[in-house]
Amino acid sequence: MIQIPASKPLQAPLDALWQAPVIIAVILAGELLAATLALAPGIESGRWVYFGLSSLVIQWISLPTLGALYLIRTPLSRLRPQQVAQAALAALLIVTGLICLLIQSLTHDVMPIPRNDWMSLWLQFTGIALAMGILSLVIFQNHWNARQLAVRAKQAELEALQARIHPHFLFNTLNTGIALLHQRPEAAEQLLLDLADLFRAALAGPPAMKLAEELALTERYLKIEALRFGKRLRIAWQLPSPLPDIEVPTLSIQTLAENAIRHGVEPSANGGEVLVRVVTYEDRIELSVTNDVPSTPLDTSIGHRIGLNAVRSRLDSLTDGKGRLDTDISDGRHLATIVMPLIHQRSQTQENNL
């Protein structure tokens, strides 16, 4: 059995909140906000004391908010990015109120403060937290919209360029069909049926389909290429039973198989093996295509990059940025792996059932 290297742990966009650079940035931003409040007009004396108290309260609010988001990261991972941002704003306001109540209870006996002053202080910190939260939400919303527009524009460009690749495959397939027409008419008929299914999915199919359907299309494609390459093409499958009931980008695995043949099997006089493998883990699924690397590989063409970039674009759109496509060459084998989160798939299924 061919050993496939383990993939890197799947990282969702929300996970960046708990990386060291982000935590340091949050702390520094809190200190900057405290300094701004201490330098504001109306504070004539004790600015250092005011800065220290403001810094303490702001850090008490920001860091526990990150901690609260970390504790509820699993349900948050099922939400869309806009909903995650709204939940983060709500968590910020809740933590702000709780910290103000905690400060009031701790200082009640040591430094009694009139109720009206406490209300004013609570409103002040809540207002600051709300303003900063809304500002961050607007920035995130604009960033996300710009990112989505960029992804859609890139996807349209890639799909338009990718359409120029299909005539090459169509030409080779029709030549194979013509060669089989008189010698093996049944095989020629099946080739045309498989070709029709592939082009139906490519031209009018949905952006995503069930994994079983995608694997069936990939099998049809490999059968067509097997007629063309004969014994030079060796195909192997490693699939779980039953297959996971998830959706994948349409023709994503087929594109990886096509690249494996064009850049692995076709340039080699001895051909090569193409292995299609599906592996499920607790939190993700890995769909991989492995091929032998020829001794004199072809230069990476624009078509190769377009195919992989198109898969990445459709994968990013389907998984809200939580999936990825990894490629690697090791021990004379080229490995392309699609990694998709299962949590996202479950939440999508639940939404579709509502």
Buried (B, 14 or more C-beta within 10 A) or exposed (E): EEEBEEBEEBEBEBBEBEEEEEBEEBBEEBBEBBBEBBEEEEEEEEBEEBBEBBBBBBBBBBBBBBEBBEEEBEEBBBBEBEEBBBBBBEBBBBBBBBBBEEBBEEEEEEEEEEEEEBEEBBEEBBEBBBEBBEEBBEEBBEEBEEEBEEBEEBBEBBBEBBEEBEEEBEEBBEEBBEEBBEEEEEBBEBBBEBBEBBBEBBEEBEEBBBBBBBBBBBBBBBBBBBBBBEEBBBBEEBEEEEBBEBBBBBBBBBBBBBBBBBBBBBBBEEBBBBBBBBBBEEBBBBBBBBBBBBEEEEEEEEBBEBBBBBBBBBBBBBBBBBBBBBEBEEEEBBBBBBBBBBBBBEBBEEEEEE
